[in-house]
Amino acid sequence: MKHYTLLVLVLVMSFLSCKNEKQQENQSLNVMTYNIRLDVASDGENAWANRKGFLSSQVLFYSPDILGVQEARPNQMTDLKEALKDYKTIGIGRDGDNKGEFSAIFYNAKKLKVEEENTFWLSETPSEISMGWDAAYPRICTYGLFTVLENNQKIWVFNTHLDHVGKGAQLQGMQLILKKIETLNTDDFPVIVMGDFNVEPQSELIANLKQTLNDSKDKAKLVFGSNGTFNGFKFNEPVTRRIDYIMLSKSTKIEVEKYGVLSSSIDLKYPSDHFPVFVELTLK
């Protein structure tokens, strides 16, 4: 009887140990990309002051572990930092330091820490404030190497806003990002590249990009919401243009549980002229 009881205890402890190891091995990670629309007075009733509370509440409701924002001006960064109290940020403005629009990354400081971070310009001189190729504006990419505190898993995250005019700037800018990933990711950690790419899925850029990265929408077990992501604040018109993406390295270390485009509104008003894209990932 004693031997039987001992055997049962050993089996139970072994089961619990394996279960705990599996839980430590797999981590859920929620990621959001959000072009929040810059603060400009000409937006009138859609100006930042009238929608910042709604947008911040929306982010808090979905509680992404990682949030990449685009078009965030310094005052908008201040507002978001005040609202998203459990988050820290990395990134600088495209005009240097705290000037110009940010492509910043907010992260849940209770779940993640940053090991390495930087911002570079999408141009022929990426380490300097600069405008590249045929771009209409300076464009940047902010990136970080993050560690999941619970189990020390690491993941690279890149957030960018490609030019809206220059096709060459779009293509060359993304190639620069991919080269940066190749240089940095010598340990083959999972990679996320997200942002407003200003091109639709049938574009040359996305076709090229899919040779290296997976579109999270294509890999998701569950897809929800609008196909389009740019609404232009036009509440009564169909949203068809998909220009915001979360792309993932072609790795067995990432599974996409859910992909969603979030079209929340209040009183026929959107919190931005873009819908946020939200994914639930499993890091294996």
Secondary structure, 3 states (H helix, E strand, C coil): CHHHHHHHHHHHHHHHHHHHHHHHHCEEEEEEEEECCCCCHHHHHHCHHHCHHHHHHHHHHHCCCEEEEECECHHHHHHHHHHCCCEEEECCECCCCCCCCECCEEEECCCEEEEEEEEEECCCCCCCCCCCCCCCCCCEEEEEEEEECCCCCEEEEEEEECCCCCHHHHHHHHHHHHHHHHHHCCCCCCEEEEEECCCCCCCHHHHHHCCCEEEHHHHCCEEEECCCCECCCCCCCCCCECCEEEEEECCCCEEEEEEEECCCCECCECCCCECCEEEEEEEC
